[in-house]
Amino acid sequence: MNDKKLLLIFLVIFLSFWFLPIDNLSFRNALIEALALTKWYAREHVIFCLVPAFFIAGAISVFISQDSLMRYLGIKANKIVAYSVASISGSVLAVCSCTVLPIFAGIYKRGAGLGPAITFLYSGPAINILAIILTARVLGIEIGVARAIGSILFSVLIGIIMAILFKSNDRERISDTSELPYEPPKKKSLVNAIYFTLLVGLLIFLNWGEAENNNFFNFVHSIKWYLSGLVFIFLCITTFKWFTKDELILWADSSWQYIKMMFPLLFVGVFAAGFLFGRPGNEGIIPSEFVRSLVGGNSLTSNLFASVIGTIMYFATLTEVPIVQGLLGSGMGKGPALALLLSGPALSLPNIIVISNILGTKKTMVYVLLVIIFSTIIGLIFGKLF
């Protein structure tokens, strides 16, 4: 970095502190909300969400061969198989927009085509069976069904469009083996299948939530710590029985690379999202009344605004339903409500920051725009029909 750029950075930092509106009550409140959301995120989403996800991403990089992944998710794979596997794999995880990122990075850097990788990225937080059931029960069967159909279609269509737009770039990326630093051990497919089932199972059980009026989900929630402990015991046994010390060192190192790449960016994004919008029931720098005033009715503007807000706000798994319920009670139209449900869980400010670090700014902006456009169109149509 030359002296001119360094001087400019120093000047920006100095002026930022010089004009910092610390005496402004709204600014102070937004700052507290940013810290509060970051604290909540650290307590609720790091140990049981992000840490297992980072280890799954590291395991993908080390234990799954490039040939195996390319066979199902590569650019030359059967398209029906590739997008089906990507959407189903993502939806099984039922994680938030941040937790899916390390696993997405793992399959993308290992050689998955951009299209299937994007389908996985969207489907993970969006096609959440529990969230869709909760949506139907709380917000109505119509919006629940529309969310389910829209999420599934979005995951595939957006993946296909991204694959078409960046086809040549994707071929160059996959042909460059410099992104594949590890030579994975030759493990049998059954061993890998069992091991990754245990890893994903641990992630799912650790984050299993309650559901209103659903006895099965609530029963599983009541015993989730026992199930998590059982899966963890099997993981420990299989880890030390099936893998050598060198393989485990490679796994730890690969996981650490993902942590270094994403962890700081996620916290910056969560802090910024908290500053802008606060936590549910609390104000950020942007007043909630201002948001509610722009999502009333079912106009193109209200649907577009709901889609844009959804891409920036951070929704933990299932929290989008009570938030939308509150907005509907304040006059939000059904179209904008669906638009928010289609864009919000799949994207967030911290999610976008990390994706841009993985895909680059151009691909990330196209992906975000596609989510906004599709969410707006479907919301507008749904609003007209219902």
C-alpha positions in Angstrom: 0.0 0.0 0.0 1.5 3.3 -1.1 1.6 6.4 1.1 -1.2 8.2 -0.7 -3.7 5.4 0.0 -2.5 5.1 3.6 -3.0 8.8 4.1 -6.5 8.6 2.6 -7.4 5.8 5.0 -6.1 7.7 8.0 -8.0 10.8 6.8 -11.3 8.8 6.5 -10.8 7.3 10.0 -10.0 10.7 11.5 -13.1 12.4 9.9 -15.3 9.5 10.9 -14.4 10.0 14.6 -14.5 13.8 14.3 -18.1 13.8 13.0 -19.3 10.7 15.0 -22.8 11.7 16.3 -22.3 10.2 19.7 -24.7 12.6 21.4 -27.5 11.6 19.1 -30.0 9.4 21.0 -30.9 7.4 17.8 -27.3 6.8 17.0 -26.6 5.6 20.5 -29.5 3.3 20.5 -28.5 1.8 17.1 -25.0 1.3 18.4 -26.3 -0.6 21.4 -28.6 -2.7 19.2 -25.6 -3.5 17.0 -23.6 -4.7 20.0 -26.6 -6.5 21.4 -27.2 -8.4 18.1 -23.6 -9.3 17.8 -23.5 -10.6 21.4 -26.6 -12.6 20.8 -25.1 -14.0 17.5 -21.9 -15.0 19.4 -23.8 -16.8 22.1 -26.5 -18.5 20.0 -24.9 -19.1 16.6 -21.2 -19.6 16.8 -20.6 -22.8 18.9 -23.6 -24.9 17.7 -24.1 -23.4 14.2 -20.9 -22.0 12.7 -18.3 -24.3 14.4 -19.9 -27.5 13.1 -20.4 -25.9 9.7 -16.7 -24.9 9.5 -15.7 -28.5 10.3 -18.1 -29.9 7.6 -16.6 -27.5 5.1 -13.1 -28.6 6.1 -14.2 -32.3 5.8 -15.6 -31.7 2.3 -12.2 -30.2 1.2 -10.2 -33.1 2.6 -12.3 -36.2 2.6 -14.3 -35.9 -0.6 -12.5 -36.4 -3.8 -12.8 -33.9 -6.6 -14.0 -36.6 -9.0 -16.9 -37.6 -6.6 -18.1 -34.1 -6.2 -17.7 -33.3 -9.9 -19.8 -36.4 -10.8 -22.8 -35.0 -9.0 -22.3 -31.2 -8.8 -19.8 -30.4 -11.5 -20.5 -28.4 -14.6 -20.5 -31.5 -16.8 -22.8 -33.5 -14.4 -26.3 -34.4 -15.4 -28.2 -31.2 -14.8 -31.3 -32.8 -13.3 -29.1 -34.8 -10.9 -26.8 -31.8 -10.1 -29.6 -29.4 -9.2 -31.7 -32.0 -7.5 -28.8 -33.0 -5.3 -27.9 -29.4 -4.6 -31.4 -28.4 -3.6 -32.1 -31.5 -1.5 -28.7 -31.3 0.2 -29.2 -27.7 1.1 -32.8 -28.1 2.4 -31.8 -31.0 4.6 -29.5 -28.7 6.6 -32.3 -26.2 7.6 -29.7 -23.6 8.7 -29.6 -19.8 8.6 -28.0 -17.7 5.8 -24.7 -17.5 7.7 -24.3 -21.1 8.8 -24.7 -22.4 5.2 -21.7 -20.3 4.0 -18.8 -22.5 5.1 -20.4 -25.5 3.5 -21.1 -23.6 0.3 -17.5 -22.4 0.2 -16.3 -26.0 0.7 -18.2 -27.5 -2.2 -17.6 -24.5 -4.5 -13.8 -24.5 -3.9 -13.7 -28.3 -4.2 -15.0 -28.0 -7.8 -18.8 -27.8 -7.8 -20.3 -25.9 -10.7 -21.5 -22.4 -9.9 -25.1 -23.2 -10.7 -25.5 -26.2 -8.3 -23.4 -24.4 -5.7 -25.7 -21.4 -5.8 -28.8 -23.7 -5.7 -27.3 -25.2 -2.5 -26.5 -21.7 -1.1 -30.1 -20.5 -1.6 -31.9 -23.8 -0.6 -30.1 -24.2 2.7 -31.8 -21.4 4.6 -34.8 -20.9 2.3 -36.2 -24.4 1.9 -36.5 -25.1 5.6 -39.3 -27.6 6.1 -39.9 -26.5 9.7 -40.0 -22.8 8.7 -42.5 -23.5 5.9 -44.8 -25.5 8.2 -44.6 -22.7 10.7 -45.4 -20.2 8.0 -48.5 -22.1 6.9 -49.7 -22.4 10.5 -49.1 -18.8 11.6 -49.5 -16.8 8.4 -51.9 -19.0 6.4 -51.8 -22.0 4.2 -51.7 -19.9 1.0 -48.5 -18.0 1.9 -47.0 -21.3 3.3 -47.6 -23.1 0.1 -46.4 -20.1 -2.0 -43.2 -19.9 0.1 -42.5 -23.6 -0.4 -43.1 -23.5 -4.2 -41.3 -20.2 -4.6 -38.2 -21.3 -2.6 -37.8 -24.6 -4.5 -38.2 -22.9 -7.9 -35.9 -20.0 -7.0 -33.1 -22.3 -5.8 -33.0 -24.0 -9.2 -33.8 -21.1 -11.5 -31.3 -18.7 -9.9 -28.6 -21.5 -10.0 -29.3 -22.1 -13.7 -29.2 -18.4 -14.6 -26.0 -17.9 -12.7 -24.4 -20.9 -14.5 -25.4 -19.5 -17.9 -24.2 -16.0 -17.2 -20.8 -17.1 -15.9 -20.3 -20.3 -17.9 -16.9 -19.5 -19.4 -15.6 -18.1 -16.1 -16.8 -21.2 -14.3 -15.0 -23.5 -16.7 -11.7 -21.6 -16.2 -12.1 -21.8 -12.4 -12.7 -25.5 -12.3 -9.8 -26.2 -14.7 -7.5 -24.3 -12.4 -6.3 -27.0 -9.9 -4.5 -24.3 -7.8 -7.7 -24.0 -5.8 -7.6 -27.6 -4.8 -4.6 -27.8 -2.4 -5.4 -31.1 -0.7 -5.2 -34.6 -2.2 -8.1 -36.3 -0.4 -7.5 -39.7 1.1 -8.9 -42.7 -0.8 -11.9 -43.5 1.4 -14.8 -45.8 0.5 -18.0 -44.1 -0.5 -19.9 -45.8 2.3 -17.4 -44.5 4.9 -17.8 -40.9 3.7 -21.6 -41.2 3.5 -21.8 -42.4 7.1 -19.4 -39.9 8.3 -21.0 -36.9 6.6 -24.4 -38.1 7.8 -23.1 -38.0 11.3 -21.6 -34.5 10.8 -24.8 -33.1 9.3 -26.9 -34.9 11.9 -25.0 -33.2 14.7 -25.5 -29.8 13.1 -29.3 -30.4 12.6 -29.9 -31.8 16.1 -27.9 -29.0 17.8 -30.0 -26.4 16.1 -33.4 -28.1 16.3 -36.1 -25.6 17.3 -39.6 -25.8 18.6 -42.7 -25.5 16.4 -46.1 -24.3 17.4 -48.7 -27.2 17.4 -46.4 -29.8 16.0 -45.9 -32.7 18.4 -43.2 -34.4 16.4 -40.9 -31.4 16.1 -41.4 -30.5 19.7 -40.7 -34.1 20.8 -37.5 -34.1 18.9 -36.7 -30.7 20.4 -37.2 -32.1 23.9 -34.6 -34.8 23.4 -32.3 -33.0 21.0 -29.4 -32.9 23.6 -29.6 -36.6 24.0 -29.6 -37.1 20.2 -26.8 -34.6 19.8 -24.7 -36.4 22.5 -25.3 -39.8 20.9 -24.3 -38.6 17.4 -21.2 -36.8 18.9 -20.1 -40.1 20.6 -20.4 -42.0 17.2 -18.5 -39.1 15.6 -15.6 -39.4 18.0 -15.5 -43.2 17.6 -15.5 -43.1 13.8 -13.1 -40.2 13.6 -10.3 -41.9 15.4 -11.1 -45.3 13.9 -11.4 -44.3 10.3 -8.9 -41.5 9.9 -5.2 -41.2 10.5 -3.4 -38.4 12.4 -2.2 -36.8 9.2 -5.7 -36.8 7.8 -7.1 -35.1 10.9 -4.4 -32.5 10.8 -5.3 -31.7 7.2 -9.0 -31.5 8.2 -8.2 -29.1 11.1 -6.1 -26.9 8.9 -8.7 -26.8 6.1 -11.4 -25.8 8.7 -9.1 -23.1 10.0 -8.7 -21.6 6.6 -12.5 -21.2 6.3 -12.7 -19.7 9.8 -10.0 -17.1 8.9 -11.7 -16.3 5.6 -15.3 -15.9 7.0 -15.4 -15.4 10.7 -14.3 -11.7 10.9 -16.6 -10.8 7.9 -19.6 -12.4 9.5 -19.3 -10.4 12.7 -18.8 -7.2 10.8 -22.0 -8.0 8.8 -24.0 -8.9 11.9 -22.9 -5.7 13.7 -23.9 -3.6 10.6 -27.3 -5.3 10.3 -27.9 -4.7 14.0 -27.0 -1.1 13.6 -29.3 -0.6 10.7 -32.4 -2.6 11.8 -31.8 -3.6 15.4 -33.2 -6.8 16.9 -36.8 -8.0 16.7 -38.9 -5.6 18.7 -36.0 -3.0 19.0 -35.1 0.0 16.8 -31.9 0.4 14.8 -30.9 3.6 13.0 -33.7 2.9 10.5 -37.0 3.3 12.3 -39.3 0.3 12.1 -42.2 2.6 11.4 -40.4 3.8 8.3 -40.1 0.2 7.1 -43.8 -0.6 7.9 -44.9 2.5 5.9 -43.2 1.3 2.8 -44.4 -2.3 2.8 -48.2 -1.6 3.0 -50.4 -2.8 0.2 -49.3 -4.9 -2.8 -47.8 -2.4 -5.1 -44.6 -2.9 -7.1 -42.8 -0.5 -4.8 -43.9 -2.2 -1.6 -42.8 -5.6 -3.0 -39.5 -4.3 -4.2 -38.8 -2.6 -0.9 -39.7 -5.8 1.1 -37.3 -7.8 -1.1 -34.5 -5.3 -0.7 -35.0 -5.1 3.1 -35.1 -8.9 3.3 -31.7 -9.2 1.6 -30.1 -6.8 4.2 -31.8 -7.9 7.5 -30.4 -10.8 9.4 -33.0 -13.5 10.3 -32.1 -16.4 12.6 -33.8 -19.6 11.6 -37.6 -19.3 12.2 -37.5 -15.7 13.4 -38.7 -14.4 10.1 -42.2 -15.8 10.7 -43.1 -13.8 13.9 -41.4 -10.7 12.4 -43.6 -11.0 9.2 -46.6 -11.7 11.4 -46.0 -8.4 13.3 -45.6 -6.5 10.0 -48.8 -8.0 8.6 -50.6 -6.8 11.8 -49.2 -3.3 11.1 -50.6 -3.2 7.6 -48.1 -5.1 5.5 -49.6 -6.6 2.3 -49.5 -10.3 1.7 -47.4 -9.9 -1.5 -44.6 -8.0 0.3 -44.8 -10.5 3.1 -44.1 -13.4 0.7 -41.4 -11.3 -1.0 -39.7 -10.8 2.4 -40.0 -14.5 3.2 -38.4 -15.5 -0.1 -35.5 -13.0 0.1 -34.9 -12.6 3.8 -33.9 -16.1 5.1 -31.7 -16.7 2.1 -29.7 -13.5 2.2 -28.5 -11.0 4.8 -25.9 -8.3 5.0 -23.2 -10.6 6.7 -24.1 -13.3 4.2 -23.6 -11.0 1.2 -20.2 -9.7 2.6 -18.9 -13.3 2.9 -20.3 -14.4 -0.5 -18.5 -11.5 -2.2 -15.3 -12.7 -0.7 -15.9 -16.2 -2.1 -17.4 -15.4 -5.5 -16.2 -11.9 -6.2 -18.3 -8.7 -6.3 -19.8 -9.2 -9.8 -21.2 -12.7 -9.2 -22.5 -11.7 -5.8 -24.3 -8.6 -7.0 -25.9 -10.6 -9.8 -27.0 -13.3 -7.3 -28.5 -10.7 -5.0 -30.3 -8.9 -7.8 -31.8 -12.2 -9.0 -33.1 -12.9 -5.6 -34.6 -9.4 -5.3 -36.1 -9.6 -8.8 -37.7 -13.0 -8.4 -39.0 -12.2 -4.9 -40.5 -9.0 -6.1 -42.3 -10.6 -9.1 -43.6 -13.5 -7.1 -44.7 -11.2 -4.3 -46.5 -9.0 -6.7 -48.3 -11.9 -8.4 -49.3 -13.4 -5.0 -50.5 -10.0 -3.8 -52.8 -9.7 -6.8 -54.2 -13.2 -6.4 -54.7 -13.1 -2.6 
